[in-house]
Amino acid sequence: MTTEEQILQTATKLFLEKGFAMTSTTEIAKEVGCNQALVHYYFRTKENLFMQVFMQKIRLFITAFTEKSAANEDFFERLERRICAHANMMEQNPNLPFLIMNELILNKERRCMIRDYIVENPMIRNIYYEFDKEIKEEIAKGVIRQIDTLDFLLNVLSLNVFIFVSAPIYTDLLDRTDKEKQAYISHRKEVVVKTLLNSLKP
């Protein structure tokens, strides 16, 4: 792994753990074991480094919903797998929802950058248009009820995110073990899938 890759990896870990404001390039350099000047050489500013990490995670957040379909799957089976893939991605990055919400709520400039990134990125536009086409085809066949594609995607996002926002609250307030926390997450993932699929039935 190159020094640049080590810096990016370490910055990702620290930004996810502590957020932008509480992470310094000095701390990143110290953990990597390099000179702080190298961090600035590769990324110029902490802001640039953060945006590389942030956009990488935003891409992960969006593309997790693009699981390829098996030939014999019906619409609901495909959708269940995609919803689960999205939830699994967040389970592997449990601090990601906090980072995204915190930065988007507090920083208007970053909100605008995310908007521009989504609007101008052909891959993301294609993901949305393909799913929108699929939704409209299933509506036309009478498989699912009339629903706006964006509304449904926001439902997926909000329900999946809340699993991981609520997990530490559940654990700490009710004094649960890590094993019980994991059982809670697994249960909530099942509930979210059932809720979302049932919401589409005519």
C-alpha positions as CSV (number, residue, x, y, z in Angstrom):
1,M,0.0,0.0,0.0
2,T,1.4,3.4,-1.0
3,T,1.7,6.3,1.5
4,E,-1.1,8.1,-0.2
5,E,-3.4,5.1,0.2
6,Q,-2.4,4.7,3.8
7,I,-3.2,8.4,4.5
8,L,-6.6,7.9,2.8
9,Q,-7.4,4.8,4.7
10,T,-6.4,6.3,8.1
11,A,-8.3,9.5,7.3
12,T,-11.4,7.4,6.5
13,K,-11.2,5.7,9.9
14,L,-10.7,8.9,11.8
15,F,-13.3,10.9,10.0
16,L,-15.8,8.1,10.5
17,E,-14.9,7.9,14.2
18,K,-14.6,11.6,15.1
19,G,-16.0,13.6,12.2
20,F,-14.4,16.4,10.2
21,A,-14.0,19.0,13.0
22,M,-12.4,16.7,15.6
23,T,-9.9,15.1,13.2
24,S,-6.6,16.9,12.3
25,T,-4.0,16.3,9.6
26,T,-1.4,16.1,12.4
27,E,-3.3,13.1,13.9
28,I,-3.7,11.5,10.5
29,A,0.0,11.8,9.8
30,K,1.0,10.5,13.3
31,E,-1.2,7.4,12.9
32,V,0.2,6.7,9.4
33,G,3.7,7.3,10.7
34,C,4.6,9.9,8.1
35,N,5.4,13.7,8.1
36,Q,2.4,16.0,8.2
37,A,3.8,17.7,5.1
38,L,3.2,14.4,3.1
39,V,-0.6,14.7,3.9
40,H,-0.6,18.2,2.5
41,Y,1.6,17.1,-0.5
42,Y,-0.9,14.4,-1.5
43,F,-4.2,16.2,-0.6
44,R,-3.3,19.8,-0.1
45,T,-5.9,20.5,2.6
46,K,-7.9,18.6,5.2
47,E,-11.0,19.7,3.3
48,N,-9.8,18.1,0.1
49,L,-8.9,14.9,2.0
50,F,-12.3,14.8,3.7
51,M,-14.1,15.3,0.4
52,Q,-12.3,12.4,-1.1
53,V,-13.4,10.2,1.8
54,F,-16.9,11.7,1.9
55,M,-17.5,11.2,-1.9
56,Q,-16.1,7.7,-1.8
57,K,-18.6,6.8,1.0
58,I,-21.5,8.6,-0.8
59,R,-20.8,6.5,-3.9
60,L,-20.8,3.4,-1.7
61,F,-24.1,4.5,-0.1
62,I,-25.7,4.9,-3.5
63,T,-24.3,2.0,-5.5
64,A,-25.1,-0.5,-2.7
65,F,-28.6,-0.5,-4.1
66,T,-27.5,-1.8,-7.5
67,E,-27.1,-5.5,-6.8
68,K,-27.3,-7.5,-10.0
69,S,-30.3,-9.6,-10.5
70,A,-30.4,-13.4,-11.0
71,A,-32.3,-14.5,-14.1
72,N,-35.0,-16.4,-12.1
73,E,-35.7,-13.7,-9.6
74,D,-39.0,-11.8,-9.6
75,F,-39.3,-8.1,-8.8
76,F,-39.9,-8.6,-5.0
77,E,-36.9,-11.0,-4.7
78,R,-34.7,-8.5,-6.6
79,L,-35.9,-5.7,-4.4
80,E,-35.3,-7.6,-1.1
81,R,-31.8,-8.4,-2.1
82,R,-31.0,-4.8,-2.9
83,I,-32.5,-3.5,0.3
84,C,-30.5,-6.1,2.2
85,A,-27.3,-5.2,0.3
86,H,-27.9,-1.5,1.3
87,A,-28.4,-2.4,4.9
88,N,-25.4,-4.7,4.9
89,M,-23.2,-1.9,3.5
90,M,-24.2,0.3,6.4
91,E,-23.6,-2.5,8.9
92,Q,-20.0,-2.7,7.6
93,N,-19.7,1.1,7.9
94,P,-21.8,1.7,11.1
95,N,-20.6,5.3,11.6
96,L,-21.3,6.3,8.0
97,P,-25.0,7.4,8.6
98,F,-23.8,9.7,11.5
99,L,-21.0,11.2,9.3
100,I,-23.3,11.8,6.3
101,M,-26.2,13.3,8.4
102,N,-23.9,15.4,10.5
103,E,-22.0,16.9,7.5
104,L,-25.1,17.4,5.4
105,I,-27.1,19.0,8.1
106,L,-24.3,21.4,9.3
107,N,-22.6,22.2,6.1
108,K,-24.6,23.8,3.2
109,E,-21.6,23.9,1.0
110,R,-21.2,20.1,1.2
111,R,-24.9,19.6,0.6
112,C,-24.5,21.6,-2.7
113,M,-21.4,19.6,-3.6
114,I,-23.3,16.3,-3.1
115,R,-26.2,17.6,-5.2
116,D,-23.9,18.6,-8.0
117,Y,-22.0,15.3,-7.7
118,I,-25.3,13.3,-8.0
119,V,-26.7,15.5,-10.8
120,E,-23.5,15.5,-12.9
121,N,-22.5,11.8,-12.4
122,P,-23.8,9.7,-15.3
123,M,-23.4,6.4,-13.4
124,I,-25.7,7.6,-10.6
125,R,-28.2,9.1,-13.0
126,N,-28.3,5.7,-14.8
127,I,-28.8,3.8,-11.5
128,Y,-31.8,6.0,-10.8
129,Y,-33.3,5.9,-14.3
130,E,-32.9,2.1,-14.5
131,F,-34.7,1.6,-11.2
132,D,-37.3,4.2,-12.1
133,K,-38.0,2.3,-15.3
134,E,-38.3,-1.0,-13.4
135,I,-40.7,0.6,-10.9
136,K,-42.9,2.0,-13.7
137,E,-43.0,-1.3,-15.6
138,E,-44.1,-3.2,-12.4
139,I,-46.8,-0.6,-11.8
140,A,-48.0,-1.0,-15.4
141,K,-48.2,-4.8,-14.9
142,G,-50.2,-4.3,-11.7
143,V,-47.5,-6.1,-9.6
144,I,-47.1,-3.0,-7.3
145,R,-49.2,0.0,-6.5
146,Q,-48.7,3.5,-7.8
147,I,-45.7,5.0,-6.1
148,D,-43.1,7.7,-6.8
149,T,-39.6,6.1,-7.2
150,L,-37.9,8.9,-5.2
151,D,-40.4,8.4,-2.4
152,F,-39.7,4.7,-2.3
153,L,-35.9,5.2,-2.3
154,L,-36.2,7.7,0.5
155,N,-38.2,5.2,2.5
156,V,-35.4,2.6,2.0
157,L,-32.8,5.1,3.0
158,S,-34.5,6.4,6.1
159,L,-35.6,3.0,7.4
160,N,-32.2,1.4,6.8
161,V,-30.3,4.3,8.3
162,F,-32.5,4.3,11.4
163,I,-31.5,0.8,12.2
164,F,-27.9,1.9,12.8
165,V,-28.8,5.3,14.4
166,S,-31.0,3.5,16.9
167,A,-28.7,0.5,17.7
168,P,-26.4,2.4,20.1
169,I,-29.4,4.0,21.8
170,Y,-31.1,0.6,22.2
171,T,-27.9,-0.9,23.5
172,D,-27.0,1.8,26.0
173,L,-30.4,2.8,27.3
174,L,-31.5,-0.8,27.8
175,D,-28.1,-2.1,28.9
176,R,-27.9,-4.7,26.2
177,T,-24.8,-6.8,25.3
178,D,-23.1,-6.7,21.9
179,K,-24.7,-10.1,21.1
180,E,-28.2,-8.6,21.9
181,K,-27.3,-5.5,19.8
182,Q,-26.5,-7.7,16.8
183,A,-29.8,-9.6,17.3
184,Y,-31.6,-6.3,17.3
185,I,-29.9,-5.2,14.1
186,S,-30.7,-8.5,12.4
187,H,-34.3,-8.3,13.5
188,R,-34.7,-4.7,12.4
189,K,-33.3,-5.5,9.0
190,E,-36.0,-8.2,8.6
191,V,-38.7,-5.8,9.7
192,V,-37.5,-3.1,7.3
193,V,-37.6,-5.5,4.3
194,K,-41.1,-6.7,5.2
195,T,-42.4,-3.2,5.7
196,L,-41.0,-1.9,2.4
197,L,-42.1,-4.9,0.4
198,N,-45.6,-4.8,1.9
199,S,-45.8,-1.0,1.2
200,L,-45.7,-1.8,-2.5
201,K,-48.3,-4.4,-2.7
202,P,-51.6,-3.4,-4.5
